Amino acid sequence: MSDTEYDRATMAETFDFPRDLVDAQLELRSVRSELSALYKRLPWSVEPLPGWTHTKDGGRYYEPKRPDSPGWTDEEKQQVNDLRVREMELVTHIYAHDFWASCSDPVTARSALKHVTEAGAAPNRDG
């Protein structure tokens, strides 16, 4: 285990995070992961657009190109919207939580919270 991993594990153990705060952080991580995976599956453009190719003319280092985009379906748009709304709810809950007012070092505590891996548990030290 590297020194950084140990420091994060130790740091996460030093704070007694409320259960709802840890749960919100874990769900936020999950929602962001799901949103990222969804973006990777979706066409590059929300609306239908023709593809394009740029040549190296004009000083470009490579030739970027995009295929035609059929756009996103209404269901896909709704999925993205729902995940974004939930993400903002969780971020707001975490940011405005009462725990931060009672914490002597909220910056370090916030960093530690980001590394909590299970409800109330520090990151795995075997890692």
One Martini backbone bead per residue (centre of mass of N, CA, C, O) as a GRO file, in nm:
protein
  127
    1MET     BB    1   0.098   0.036   0.022
    2SER     BB    2   0.068   0.352  -0.004
    3ASP     BB    3   0.090   0.648   0.155
    4THR     BB    4  -0.170   0.767   0.040
    5GLU     BB    5  -0.361   0.537   0.114
    6TYR     BB    6  -0.308   0.551   0.416
    7ASP     BB    7  -0.391   0.844   0.462
    8ARG     BB    8  -0.686   0.806   0.370
    9ALA     BB    9  -0.763   0.589   0.571
   10THR     BB   10  -0.693   0.747   0.825
   11MET     BB   11  -0.868   0.995   0.766
   12ALA     BB   12  -1.145   0.842   0.758
   13GLU     BB   13  -1.119   0.744   1.066
   14THR     BB   14  -1.121   1.041   1.213
   15PHE     BB   15  -1.421   1.051   1.124
   16ASP     BB   16  -1.768   1.092   1.233
   17PHE     BB   17  -1.984   1.009   1.018
   18PRO     BB   18  -2.281   1.032   0.918
   19ARG     BB   19  -2.481   0.812   0.762
   20ASP     BB   20  -2.620   1.005   0.552
   21LEU     BB   21  -2.353   1.114   0.436
   22VAL     BB   22  -2.233   0.849   0.337
   23ASP     BB   23  -2.471   0.761   0.160
   24ALA     BB   24  -2.461   1.007  -0.027
   25GLN     BB   25  -2.174   0.960  -0.132
   26LEU     BB   26  -2.222   0.678  -0.251
   27GLU     BB   27  -2.453   0.760  -0.440
   28LEU     BB   28  -2.298   0.973  -0.598
   29ARG     BB   29  -2.094   0.780  -0.720
   30SER     BB   30  -2.306   0.605  -0.866
   31VAL     BB   31  -2.441   0.824  -1.038
   32ARG     BB   32  -2.184   0.915  -1.187
   33SER     BB   33  -2.124   0.642  -1.313
   34GLU     BB   34  -2.390   0.610  -1.466
   35LEU     BB   35  -2.366   0.870  -1.632
   36SER     BB   36  -2.102   0.802  -1.774
   37ALA     BB   37  -2.201   0.542  -1.912
   38LEU     BB   38  -2.427   0.676  -2.070
   39TYR     BB   39  -2.257   0.876  -2.236
   40LYS     BB   40  -2.094   0.649  -2.385
   41ARG     BB   41  -2.361   0.529  -2.534
   42LEU     BB   42  -2.423   0.785  -2.658
   43PRO     BB   43  -2.455   1.001  -2.873
   44TRP     BB   44  -2.276   1.294  -2.941
   45SER     BB   45  -2.570   1.407  -3.001
   46VAL     BB   46  -2.875   1.512  -2.907
   47GLU     BB   47  -2.909   1.599  -3.188
   48PRO     BB   48  -2.947   1.566  -3.507
   49LEU     BB   49  -2.637   1.510  -3.694
   50PRO     BB   50  -2.392   1.548  -3.896
   51GLY     BB   51  -2.111   1.451  -3.985
   52TRP     BB   52  -1.738   1.480  -3.962
   53THR     BB   53  -1.429   1.611  -4.119
   54HIS     BB   54  -1.091   1.678  -4.050
   55THR     BB   55  -0.808   1.798  -4.160
   56LYS     BB   56  -0.465   1.885  -4.143
   57ASP     BB   57  -0.541   2.132  -4.226
   58GLY     BB   58  -0.455   2.415  -4.042
   59GLY     BB   59  -0.264   2.253  -3.815
   60ARG     BB   60  -0.351   1.981  -3.761
   61TYR     BB   61  -0.249   1.681  -3.610
   62TYR     BB   62  -0.528   1.555  -3.676
   63GLU     BB   63  -0.827   1.363  -3.789
   64PRO     BB   64  -1.117   1.449  -3.707
   65LYS     BB   65  -1.423   1.253  -3.635
   66ARG     BB   66  -1.780   1.211  -3.711
   67PRO     BB   67  -2.060   1.064  -3.704
   68ASP     BB   68  -2.362   1.031  -3.736
   69SER     BB   69  -2.639   1.166  -3.548
   70PRO     BB   70  -2.950   1.062  -3.413
   71GLY     BB   71  -2.967   1.117  -3.133
   72TRP     BB   72  -3.181   1.141  -2.870
   73THR     BB   73  -3.403   1.008  -2.692
   74ASP     BB   74  -3.644   1.067  -2.469
   75GLU     BB   75  -3.543   0.853  -2.270
   76GLU     BB   76  -3.247   0.948  -2.258
   77LYS     BB   77  -3.305   1.233  -2.163
   78GLN     BB   78  -3.445   1.142  -1.899
   79GLN     BB   79  -3.212   0.989  -1.775
   80VAL     BB   80  -3.018   1.226  -1.757
   81ASN     BB   81  -3.199   1.412  -1.593
   82ASP     BB   82  -3.241   1.230  -1.346
   83LEU     BB   83  -2.939   1.208  -1.271
   84ARG     BB   84  -2.884   1.512  -1.241
   85VAL     BB   85  -3.088   1.568  -1.021
   86ARG     BB   86  -2.974   1.367  -0.814
   87GLU     BB   87  -2.693   1.488  -0.800
   88MET     BB   88  -2.785   1.767  -0.688
   89GLU     BB   89  -2.917   1.663  -0.432
   90LEU     BB   90  -2.662   1.532  -0.311
   91VAL     BB   91  -2.476   1.776  -0.314
   92THR     BB   92  -2.654   1.950  -0.134
   93HIS     BB   93  -2.662   1.764   0.109
   94ILE     BB   94  -2.357   1.758   0.158
   95TYR     BB   95  -2.292   2.066   0.168
   96ALA     BB   96  -2.545   2.129   0.393
   97HIS     BB   97  -2.446   1.978   0.621
   98ASP     BB   98  -2.414   1.991   0.969
   99PHE     BB   99  -2.132   1.863   1.011
  100TRP     BB  100  -1.948   2.105   0.910
  101ALA     BB  101  -2.002   2.297   1.159
  102SER     BB  102  -1.865   2.070   1.372
  103CYS     BB  103  -1.600   2.082   1.216
  104SER     BB  104  -1.256   2.152   1.242
  105ASP     BB  105  -1.189   2.005   0.932
  106PRO     BB  106  -1.361   2.022   0.645
  107VAL     BB  107  -1.157   1.968   0.420
  108THR     BB  108  -1.046   1.696   0.520
  109ALA     BB  109  -1.321   1.561   0.556
  110ARG     BB  110  -1.409   1.574   0.260
  111SER     BB  111  -1.179   1.403   0.154
  112ALA     BB  112  -1.246   1.155   0.324
  113LEU     BB  113  -1.535   1.104   0.222
  114LYS     BB  114  -1.447   1.038  -0.077
  115HIS     BB  115  -1.295   0.754   0.047
  116VAL     BB  116  -1.535   0.615   0.121
  117THR     BB  117  -1.660   0.272   0.062
  118GLU     BB  118  -1.841   0.234   0.311
  119ALA     BB  119  -2.060   0.241   0.547
  120GLY     BB  120  -1.830   0.367   0.777
  121ALA     BB  121  -1.577   0.299   0.597
  122ALA     BB  122  -1.274   0.255   0.508
  123PRO     BB  123  -1.052   0.203   0.302
  124ASN     BB  124  -0.888  -0.042   0.157
  125ARG     BB  125  -0.563  -0.164   0.259
  126ASP     BB  126  -0.500  -0.394   0.034
  127GLY     BB  127  -0.503  -0.224  -0.257
   0.00000   0.00000   0.00000
